Amino acid sequence: MDISVLFANPSVRELAVALDLLLSKAQYEEEEQEKGEEDFSIRPRSSWFVETVGILLLAFQWLLPIFVAARLDFNVIALLLVPLIHLLQYPIFMKLFGGPLSRGRDTLYSWRYYHLWFLRRQWKLNSYWLGHLLGTRLYNSYLSLCGARITDGAHIYTTQIDAPWLLEVGDATYIGDEVVLSSLTYHDRIYDLHEVYIGSHCSIGARCVLHDGVRMHDGVLIEPSTNITGQLFGKDQETPSSSCTLSYTQSFFQLASIYAVIHMQILALKLSWYGAERLPMYLNLPVLWLTWAVFGTLIGLLLLRYVVGHVLEVFSESLNSWNYLRCFWLRRLVVNSFGPCFSAILDTNCWILSSALRWLGASLEHNNIEIVNSVNVLAAPSNLLFIEKDVTITSDVCFLPYDVTIEGQCVVNGPIRIGSRSFLGDSCIIRSGVNLPEDIFISSSARIDSNTFNLKKCK
C-alpha cells in the first residue's frame, strides 16, 4: 500500500473506505486474470475412432498393391509397380487432404492434426522404398513433388522428414545418413509446424537433428550427431562456387542400378515363391520368408564383393564423381535394399557375419567378436575395418567411412581400427580414421573421431 493513502485519509472511516475500494479493485483484477488464463485441467483427447480408421486405411492402401501382385503370381511388371504405387499415394493423399498444411500452431487431435498424423505414418511406411532413391536426382524430384524446394545439386541421404513441403535445400548441399529434419514441435496442448531452411554448400553429418525453425545459411559444416535449432551462419569465408550436380549419364546409371537391384529382389522372391507354393499354408509363409532371406543375403554379399569392391585408404573425390558413386552410393543402395535379408540371416549368427566380413575384405580376429547389427557394419567398406579379439559392437552403431566438406569433397581419413576387449555402446558413431586402443568402453550415443583418443597405448 502506498503511504500517500494514509496521508490522504486521516480519519479511520475515510481510510476504511479507501482500503475497501483498493481491495475490491485488486480482487476484480485477480478474477479477470484467472478468466484469461487457460484451464490446464481440460486437455484435448485423441479420437480412437479416427485413429482406428486411419490405421485401417494405411494398411489397406499399402497391402492392396502387394495383394494384386500376389494374385498375378508375382508378375515382374506387377511387382515393379508396387513401389511406384506406394510412393505416389503420398502426394495423392496430400492433395485429397486439401494440399500441404501451412506452418503455424494448431490444437492437438484436431482434424488438421490428424491429416498430418496420417501423412507422417504413410511416409514412414514408404521409407524402405525411399531408401533406394537416396542421393539421386529422382529423390530430389520426389521431394519436390511433395512440396519441397530442392535443387538438383543437393545430395540428401535421409528419409526422416516430418513435412517435406516445409523443406528448402540449396545447391551443392550434403545431408548425411539418418539426419532428422523436423518441422514439428509438440507443446502442452498444441503443436507447431516450422520451415526447415538449409542454404547452399552446407555439409550436415550423420544423425544430426534439425528442429524448431532451423535457418541454416550458406557454407555451414555440421559435425555428426549435433543438435541444431534457430539460425546458423557459416564462417566468414567465400562460399565455394563448385557444383556437385550429377550428370545425366550418372543419373541414368543410378536409375539402372536401382532397377537392377529391385529386379534381383524380385528374382529372389519368385524363386522362394516357386519353392514354397506346394507346401501347406502353415509352412508356406515361413519357408517363403526364410528362402527369400537366404537368397537375398547371398545376392547382396556377391554384389558387395564383386561389383562394389574395395575403397582406397586415402580417398578424396567429389560427390558427383564416378568413384564415389561406385564405392559409396552403390554400397548404400545394396545395403538398404537387402538390409532386411541381412538382418534376418546375419544378426542372429555372429560366426556367419564374421566369416562374411572376412570374405569381403575385413580384418577380424577369430576370438569372440559379437556384432549385433549387421547392416551398419556392412554399410562401411569392409577393407577399411580392422577388428581385434573380444570386441562387442552393440545395436545401431554407425561407422562413418568418410567425411564431406562444404566444397562437396568426399574424404576418407583412413581405416577404422577397434582394439581388443573394446565395447561400443548403442547408437555411437565411429568416424573415419579412428584407432581405438585396447580395453575401451564407448558409451551410448557417443561420437568418436580420430582426435578423441591418444594413440599411445597405456600399459
N, C-alpha and C positions, 0 to 999 in steps of 0.2 A: 504494500500500500504506500502511496506517495504521501510524504509528511505534509504536503500542502493541503491535503484533505482535512487534517487536524486543525490547521490554522484557519481554513475557510469555514469550519463548523465548530465554533467554540462551545456550544451547549451540547449536552448529551442527546437531546431529542433530535437536533439537526444532524449530529454525527451518525445517529442510528438510521435516519432516513437516507443519508448519503451512502452508508455502507450497504444498506438493503438494495439500493439501485446498482451498486457495483457488483454485489453477489448475484443479482438477477441477470445482469449482463454477462458475467462470466459463465453462469450456468447455461444461458442461451447459446453462447459461442461453443461450449463443450458439446451440447446436444447437436448443433449443426455440424460440428466436426465428426461426430460419430455417425451421422447420417451420410456424410460424404465418403467415409471410409468403407472399403469393401468388406463384406461379411465373408471371412475366410472359412467359416463353418459350412458354407454352401459351395460345393465343388462340382464341376461337371463330371458326369459319369459316362463311361463307354457304353455303347449300344451292342449288346451281344447279338441282336438280330442282324444289324448291319454288318458286323464283323463276320458272322457265320455265312451270310450271303456272299460277302466279298471273298472269303476263303473258298467257298464252293465255286464261284466264278473263276477265281485264279486257277483252281485245279482243273476245271472243265476246259478253259481256253488253252491250258498248257498240255493237257493229255490228249485232246482231240486230234491234233496232227499226228501224234505218235500212234494212236489207235487206228487212224485211217491208214498209216504206213504199214502197220501190222496186218490189217485186213487185206492189203495188197501184197502180202508175203514179202514184206521189206523190199519192195521195188526200189532200185537205186535212185530213180528220179524222185519218187515219193520221199525217200529218206533225205535227199538233198533239199527238198522243200521244207522239211521240218524246221531247221534253224531259221530259214528265211521267214516263215510264217510267225515263229516265236518273236523274232526281232521286230517285225512290222507291227505286231499287236500293240507295242508300247506307244508309238506315235498315234496310232488309230484311237486307242482309248483316251489318250491325252486330248485329242480333238473332240471325242464324244463328251468329255467332261467340260467342254467349253473353252478349250485352249489352255495354254500354260498359266499356272497360278502366278499372280503378281506378288512381288515382295511386300512384306508388311506383317502385321500381327493379326491373329485371329484366335478365337476360343478353341480350346481342345475339344475334340469329339464333335465338332460341328461338321456340316456337310462338306465344307471346303477342306477341313482336316482329313476327312475320310477319302476325298479324292486323292490327296497327297499320300495317304496311307496305302491305298490300292496301287498307285503308280510306283511307290518305293518297293513294294513287295514283288511287283511284276518285274522291275529292274533287277532285283536280286535273283529271281528265277532265271533270268537271261544271262546271268554273269558267266556261266560256263561258255555259252556261245560268244559272248563279248570277249572272252579271253583269247579267242582265235584271232580277233581283229586288232589287238593291242599293237600300237606302234605303226599303224598303217594309215594311209590316206582314207581308206574306207571307214575306219573307226572315226576319224575326224568328220567325215561326211555324215555318218550316222548320228553323231552328237549334234551336228548342225541341223539334221532333220528333226531332232528332238528339241530344237530351240537354242542350242548353244551357239556362241560366236567364236569360231576357231578357225585359224588359218591352216593351210595345207602343210606349212613348215613345222607345225607343232608335233612333238613326239610324246604321246600320252600312253602310259603303261599301267593305268589303274582303272578299275570299274567301280570304285567306292565313291559314287557321286549321288548326292541326295536329290538334287533338282538340276538336271542338265541345262534347262532353259535359263538358269541364272548363272551360267558359267561363261566366262570370256577368257580366252588364252591367246597371247600374242605369238608372233612368228619366232621360230628357232628356239622355242622353249621346251625343256625336257621335264617331264613329270614321272617320277620313278614308281617302282612297284609298291602296291598297297597304300598309296598316298590317299588320305581321306580328304575329299573336297566337300565339306559340309556346308550346306546353305540353311540348315535347320537348327534352331536353338529352342529348347524347351524351357519354359518358366513355370511358375506355380500353377496357373490355370490357363495359360495361353502358350502359343508357340510363335516363333518369329522366323520369317524367311528372309535371307540376306543374299546379296550377289557375291560371287567369288570372282575377283578380277586378278589375272596374272599377266604381267607385261611380257615384252619380248626379251629373248636371250636370257631367260632365267633357267636355273637348274635346281630342281627340288628333289632331294634324296628320298630313298625308300622309307615308307611308313611315317612320313610326316603327317601332321593333322592341321588342316587349314579350316578355320571356323570363325564365327562371329564377324562377318562382313570384311573378309580379307581384301585388301587392295595392295597388291604387290607390283611395284614399279619395275622398270626395265633393269636388266643386269644384276639380278639378285641371285646369290648362291646360298642354298639352304642345306645344311648337313642332315643326314638321315635321322629319323626319329625325333624331329623337332616339332614343337607345338607353336603354331603361328596364328596370330589374330591381329586385327586392326591394319594400319598402314605400315608398309615396309619399303624402304628406299634402298637402292643399290649403292655401291661405293662410288665416290666421286671420280669416276674414270670414264673414258669414252666407251660407249656401248659398241660391242662388236658388230660389224656390218656383214659378216659372212652368213650365208643361208644354208640351212640343213634340210631343205626340201628334197624329198625323194624324186628321182626322175620317173618318167612314165614307164621306162623299162624296168626299173626297180619295183615300182608298184605292181606291174604285171607279174614279176617274179614272186612277190608276196601273195598275190591272189592265186597264182598257180600252186604255190606251196600250201596255202590254206585248203584249196580244193583237193590236192593230193592227200593231205593228212586226213581230211574228213572222209575221202574215198577209202583210205586204209581202215578207218574206223568202221565204215560200212562193211568192208570185206570181212573184218574180224567178227562183226555182228552176224553176218549171213552165214559164215562158217559155223558159228556157235548155234545158230537157229537150225541149220540142217542137221547138226549133230544131236540136237535135243528134241526135235519136233515129234518123234515117235515115242518118247518116254511119257509115262503118266504125268498128270498135272502137278502132283506133289514133288516130282523130281525134275520136271521140265524147267521151271524157273531157276532153281538152284544150279543145275548143270549149265543152263544157258549163261547165267551170270558168271560162273566160275570159268568156263571155257572162253568167254569174251574177255575176262580179265587176264587170263594166261596169254591169249593171242595178242591182246593189246600191249601187254608188257614186253613180249618178245619183239614185236614190231617197233615199239618205242626205243628199246635198247639198241636194236640194229640201226635205226636211224641216227641215234646219238653217236654211235661208234663210226659208222661208215659214211654218213652224209654230213653231219655237223663237224665231227672231228675235234682236234685239239686247238688250243689257243696259245700263242706265244706268251712267255712270262713277262716280256716287255712289249706292250701293245699300246699304240696311240693312233686312233683312226677317227674320222668324222662319223657322226651318226648316220650320214647318208652314203657311207662307203660300202662297197660290196663285202669287204672283210667283216665289218660289223654285222651286216645282215646275215651272213653265213654263220659266224661264230656265236653271236648272242641272240639276235632276233629269232633265227630259226630254232635255236635251242629252246628258247622260251615258248615258241609255238608247239614244239613236240611235247615238252613237259606239261604245258597247260592242257593239251588235247588228250594225252594218255595219262594224265595225273590220276584220275580215278582208278585206272588199271594198276598203276604203280602202287598206289596206297593199298589196294586190296591184296596184292601179292607180296610186296616187299616190306610193308610196315610191320607185319607180324612175323617176318622171317629175317632176322638180322644177318644170319650167315649167308642167305641168298643175296641180300643187299650188299654185303661186304664183297662177296665174290663178283657181283655185277660191277661194283665200283672199281675193283682192281682190273677187271676186263676192259673197262672204259678208260683206264689210264691213271686212276688214283693210286696213291701210295698209302696203303693201310697195313698196319701190323696185324698179326693173326690172333692176338690175345685180347679177348673180352672187350670188344668195341660195341657199344649199344647206341643205335641210331633210331629215334622214334619216328621221325617224319622223313620219308624217302624223297618226296617231291622237292623239298627245299634243298636237299643235298644234290640231287640230280640237276637242279637249275643252275648250279655253278659248274664251269668246265672241270671235268674230273681230273685232268692232268695238272690242275692248279691246287689240288687238295693233298695235303700230307698229314695223315692222322696216325698218331702213335698208339701204343697199347693202353688198355684200361681207360678209354675215353668214353664219356657219356654225353650224347647230344640229344637234348630233350625236345619237346614239341615246339614247332613253329620257329625254330632257329633260322635266321636269314643270313645266307652267305652272299655278300656283295662282291662279285669278282672284278668290278670296275667302278670308276668314278666318272662323272660327266661334268665338264667345265661349262662356263657360260658361253664359251666360244663354240660349244657343240662337239667337243672332242671327247671320245671315249678312251679313258686311260686306265690301263692295268698296271698296278704298282708292284706286282709280284705274286707269288703263290701264297696260299693260306696254310700255315703250319700250326697244328694243335699238339701240344706236348702231352706226354703220358700222364695218366691219372688226372686229367682235366675234366671239369664238369661245366657244361654250357646250359644255363637256365632257360626257361621258357621265353620265347619271343625276343631273345637277344639278337644283336646284329654284329656280324663279324665282317669287317671290311677288307678290301684288297690289300695284300702285303702284310697282314697280321702274322706275327710269330709268337704264339702263346708258349710261355715256359711250362715246365712240369708243375704238377700239383696246384693248378689254378682253378678257383671256383668263380664262375661268372654268374652274377645274379640275373634274375629275370628282367627283361626289357632293357638290358644294358647295351650300350653301343661301344664297340671295341675297334679302334683303329691302330695303325702301325706305331703311333706315339704313346699308346696307353701304358705299355709296359717297358721297363728297361730290359733290353735283350740279354743282359748278362744274367746267367743263371746263378741263383743262390745255392750255396751248399746245403 
